[in-house]
Amino acid sequence: MGELYFLRSLLIHKPARSFDDLRTISGARHPSFREAAIALGLFTNHSEGFECLRDTIQAFSSPSQLRFLFTQILLNLPCSAVKLLTTFQEDLAADYLDRGLEPSNVLTSALFDINSCLRSAGSSLGDFGLPDPPERRSSELDAENLFFNASVREDYIEESLQMSQSFTAEQHHIFSTIKSSVVSSYDDT
């Protein structure tokens, strides 16, 4: 949708007979509507993306919401992706910091998520001068899953105990049958 935004801005401010005319500014033909709009001076404030992220951080948005917004800023606003990432990398990866990942894996995990969002929009980190994250190793994924399971397991156990106290006799029998079947299947492996 970013190119459509820049196309609309050009149509409002520049008369043209074709799309090539819209992308031609001062005799130079630009490869995208975005670059043409910037060359025309319609988007000279490169701090819009920075301000947008700062405001969102002050509104206590989650790191995953910040990563999504970061992706939208890259796709739709003129800014330096490298400077934007450098400025906000701790905020973009805060949830990975809280998970206790190794410091070298924290930014990689955030970049992996950002790259996934960009790929769904037909782009990638490389298109913005950012490094593509290395493929995640299964041990890293296992560590994340272990953290998630450990952090919520106690909540699930407590909730299931509370709920089982309200079971009828028939529900208790069904629950016990299923539980013993599941436990015995794990014991067999």
Buried (B, 14 or more C-beta within 10 A) or exposed (E): EBEEBBBEBBEEEBEEEEEEBBBBBEEEEBEEBBBBBBBBEBBEEBEBBBEBBBEBBEEEBEBBEBBBBBBBBBBBBBBBBEEBBEBBBEBBBBBBBEBEBEEEBBBBBBBBBBBEBBEEBEBBBEEBEBEEBEEEEEEBEEBBEEBEEEEEEEEEEEEEEEEEEEEEEEEEEEBEEEEEEEEEEEEEE
